[in-house]
Amino acid sequence: MTFAIAYPFFKNLSRTFLYGRRIHASAFQAQASAGAAAAVAAAPLPNIEIERPKAPSMQPISIDDKIRFVDTISSRRTNFGLPGASYHDPVFHECDMRSLWYKEWIFVGHDCELKKPGDWFTLQLGVYPILVTMGKDRVIRAFHNVCRHRGYPLCIDSSGSAKRRFKCQYHQWTYDLDGKLAFARDFDSELDKDAFSLKPIALESTGGYLFVSVSENPKPFQPLRDICESYLTPFDLKNAKVAHTSKIIEKGNWKMVWENNRECYHCKGSHPELTVSFPDGVWWNGMGGTEEQKKMVKEFNDKCEELGLRSGFDASEDASYRLQRIPLENGARSFTMDGEPAVKTKRLGILPLDEPVGDVLFYHYPSTWNHFLADHALSFRLLPISPTETEVTTKWLVPGDAVEGVDYDLETLTKVWIETNMQDQKLVEANQIGVSSPAYEPGPYNMSHESGVSQFVDWYCNTSVQQLN
């Protein structure tokens, strides 16, 4: 097959991969035959189906694009919503990725998901495929999931375990668990293996949570570590286990998902399961409500402090992350339909078996919010897929020695948040339709109920504009 014949096929093939369509051997053979009828027929090839979502290519951003982004974001009125373009414009999405997602620390998973050397999991952060694994030295590392030979993803599945090394399925280049190139088939001995190790990604662990940064100059992590460990150490999440994982694709912009999370103004009318235990008023943070409610919250926090459990309200100076402990509604002790613990006879870490200790809330922009109860914890991870799609992964963590069917019932454990996630998905997707209309104009926030949304939007506007360069 000459280049003149082959080029149109390969051009189409690259487009097929780019736009995430399935590629079948029959298409390959048909085009090859049309271009070279006299050629010997190729052996049948297996169908190739890439089921994982394709990462978009990094789009160019012009100076005019940046100016339009900054001018639009800066036009937002105080305590009002974002302009519509922020939720659907591809240029704005690319600005978000470059200014925030590729510069901030991003939550990827939990230490307890990697139990032994060789265990690994993957994720797609925008244009970056990422591999997280435990080495033989039991150190957890992150790498760009890209073979140094031809760029093939080293691990295709979402998780797994390598016995001794990672082997690329394409040409069998093989890497040690610490990323060093161990073997390159049919290369002479002069190949400098040290020059072709997997490219590392900055990774930090705190309180059982793993964060990565693809930035060449990651922000200091120690301030986040200090505040996280002061709250999370009693839960001993490194020795917990993931009892269940839910992954959904919400057809809404990632900021829309966050805005829905940062208020409970909608909870009473939308989340009957959640409001059995989670307070939907303005009193629970100890800064709103009546004097009697403020006193109750203070007494609750003081009691938890006496048990050695950090309480109160702590946030970073720029409000990019926050931890606080709150009491649950009606004396509830867990997110269940009756408010009773889902894990009956065991608790996380050193948490008390019977004493109500409420819920520790932790968010970290732009990728995660979380709940920590005595019997289980919930982590939520956001990853943007496109301007109007967001992957939301929820994990339920229980004590490491808890046994399903003995210590907990999986449906009881997961019902409240499975229902809540589905309800939120409908709200976000319907809201996305509205903000995409030319008729949409941002309205004012109810600062008694939506101050958290306004705070998130303030952080987004200030940080994205500042870091776009």
Secondary structure as the mmCIF struct_conf table of DSSP 4:
data_model
#
loop_
_struct_conf.conf_type_id
_struct_conf.id
_struct_conf.beg_label_comp_id
_struct_conf.beg_label_asym_id
_struct_conf.beg_label_seq_id
_struct_conf.end_label_comp_id
_struct_conf.end_label_asym_id
_struct_conf.end_label_seq_id
HELX_RH_AL_P HELX_RH_AL_P1 PHE A 3 LEU A 18
TURN_TY1_P TURN_TY1_P1 TYR A 19 GLY A 20
STRN STRN1 ILE A 23 ILE A 23
HELX_RH_AL_P HELX_RH_AL_P2 ALA A 25 GLY A 35
TURN_TY1_P TURN_TY1_P2 ALA A 37 ALA A 38
BEND BEND1 ALA A 39 ALA A 39
HELX_LH_PP_P HELX_LH_PP_P1 VAL A 40 PRO A 44
STRN STRN2 ILE A 48 ILE A 48
BEND BEND2 ARG A 52 ARG A 52
HELX_LH_PP_P HELX_LH_PP_P2 PRO A 53 PRO A 60
HELX_RH_AL_P HELX_RH_AL_P3 ILE A 63 SER A 74
TURN_TY1_P TURN_TY1_P3 SER A 75 SER A 75
HELX_LH_PP_P HELX_LH_PP_P3 ARG A 76 ARG A 77
TURN_TY1_P TURN_TY1_P4 THR A 78 ASN A 79
STRN STRN3 PHE A 80 PHE A 80
HELX_RH_3T_P HELX_RH_3T_P1 GLY A 84 TYR A 87
TURN_TY1_P TURN_TY1_P5 HIS A 88 HIS A 88
HELX_RH_AL_P HELX_RH_AL_P4 PRO A 90 ASP A 96
HELX_RH_PI_P HELX_RH_PI_P1 MET A 97 TRP A 101
TURN_TY1_P TURN_TY1_P6 TYR A 102 LYS A 103
BEND BEND3 GLU A 104 GLU A 104
STRN STRN4 ILE A 106 HIS A 110
HELX_RH_3T_P HELX_RH_3T_P2 ASP A 111 GLU A 113
BEND BEND4 LYS A 116 LYS A 116
TURN_TY1_P TURN_TY1_P7 PRO A 117 GLY A 118
STRN STRN5 ASP A 119 LEU A 125
TURN_TY1_P TURN_TY1_P8 GLY A 126 VAL A 127
STRN STRN6 TYR A 128 MET A 134
TURN_TY1_P TURN_TY1_P9 LYS A 136 ASP A 137
BEND BEND5 ARG A 138 ARG A 138
STRN STRN7 ILE A 140 HIS A 144
BEND BEND6 ASN A 145 ASN A 145
TURN_TY1_P TURN_TY1_P10 ARG A 148 ARG A 150
BEND BEND7 LEU A 154 LEU A 154
BEND BEND8 ASP A 157 SER A 158
STRN STRN8 SER A 159 SER A 161
BEND BEND9 LYS A 163 ARG A 164
STRN STRN9 ARG A 165 LYS A 167
TURN_TY1_P TURN_TY1_P11 GLN A 169 HIS A 171
STRN STRN10 THR A 174 ASP A 176
TURN_TY1_P TURN_TY1_P12 LEU A 177 ASP A 178
BEND BEND10 GLY A 179 GLY A 179
STRN STRN11 LEU A 181 PHE A 183
TURN_TY1_P TURN_TY1_P13 ARG A 185 ASP A 186
TURN_TY1_P TURN_TY1_P14 SER A 189 GLU A 190
BEND BEND11 LEU A 191 LEU A 191
HELX_RH_3T_P HELX_RH_3T_P3 LYS A 193 PHE A 196
BEND BEND12 SER A 197 SER A 197
HELX_LH_PP_P HELX_LH_PP_P4 LEU A 198 LYS A 199
STRN STRN12 PRO A 200 THR A 206
TURN_TY1_P TURN_TY1_P15 GLY A 207 GLY A 208
STRN STRN13 TYR A 209 SER A 213
BEND BEND13 SER A 215 ASN A 217
HELX_LH_PP_P HELX_LH_PP_P5 PRO A 218 PRO A 220
HELX_RH_AL_P HELX_RH_AL_P5 GLN A 222 LEU A 232
HELX_RH_3T_P HELX_RH_3T_P4 THR A 233 PHE A 235
HELX_RH_3T_P HELX_RH_3T_P5 LEU A 237 ASN A 239
STRN STRN14 ALA A 240 GLU A 250
BEND BEND14 LYS A 251 GLY A 252
HELX_RH_AL_P HELX_RH_AL_P6 TRP A 254 ASN A 261
TURN_TY1_P TURN_TY1_P16 ARG A 262 ARG A 262
TURN_TY1_P TURN_TY1_P17 TYR A 265 HIS A 266
HELX_RH_AL_P HELX_RH_AL_P7 CYS A 267 SER A 270
TURN_TY1_P TURN_TY1_P18 PRO A 272 GLU A 273
HELX_RH_3T_P HELX_RH_3T_P6 LEU A 274 VAL A 276
TURN_TY1_P TURN_TY1_P19 SER A 277 SER A 277
BEND BEND15 PHE A 278 PHE A 278
BEND BEND16 GLY A 281 VAL A 282
TURN_TY1_P TURN_TY1_P20 TRP A 284 ASN A 285
BEND BEND17 GLY A 286 GLY A 289
HELX_RH_AL_P HELX_RH_AL_P8 GLU A 291 GLU A 306
TURN_TY1_P TURN_TY1_P21 LEU A 307 GLY A 308
BEND BEND18 GLY A 312 GLY A 312
STRN STRN15 PHE A 313 ALA A 315
TURN_TY1_P TURN_TY1_P22 GLU A 317 ASP A 318
BEND BEND19 ALA A 319 SER A 320
STRN STRN16 TYR A 321 ILE A 326
HELX_LH_PP_P HELX_LH_PP_P6 PRO A 327 LEU A 328
HELX_RH_3T_P HELX_RH_3T_P7 GLU A 329 GLY A 331
BEND BEND20 SER A 334 GLU A 340
BEND BEND21 ALA A 342 ALA A 342
STRN STRN17 VAL A 343 VAL A 343
BEND BEND22 LYS A 344 THR A 345
BEND BEND23 LEU A 348 LEU A 348
TURN_TY1_P TURN_TY1_P23 GLY A 349 ILE A 350
BEND BEND24 LEU A 353 GLU A 355
STRN STRN18 ASP A 359 HIS A 364
TURN_TY1_P TURN_TY1_P24 TYR A 365 SER A 367
STRN STRN19 THR A 368 PHE A 372
BEND BEND25 ALA A 374 ASP A 375
STRN STRN20 ALA A 377 SER A 386
TURN_TY1_P TURN_TY1_P25 PRO A 387 THR A 388
STRN STRN21 GLU A 389 PRO A 399
TURN_TY1_P TURN_TY1_P26 GLY A 400 ASP A 401
STRN STRN22 GLU A 404 GLU A 404
TURN_TY1_P TURN_TY1_P27 GLY A 405 ASP A 407
STRN STRN23 TYR A 408 TYR A 408
HELX_RH_AL_P HELX_RH_AL_P9 LEU A 410 VAL A 435
TURN_TY1_P TURN_TY1_P28 SER A 436 SER A 436
BEND BEND26 SER A 437 SER A 437
TURN_TY1_P TURN_TY1_P29 PRO A 438 ALA A 439
STRN STRN24 PRO A 444 PRO A 444
TURN_TY1_P TURN_TY1_P30 MET A 447 HIS A 449
HELX_RH_AL_P HELX_RH_AL_P10 SER A 451 GLN A 467
#
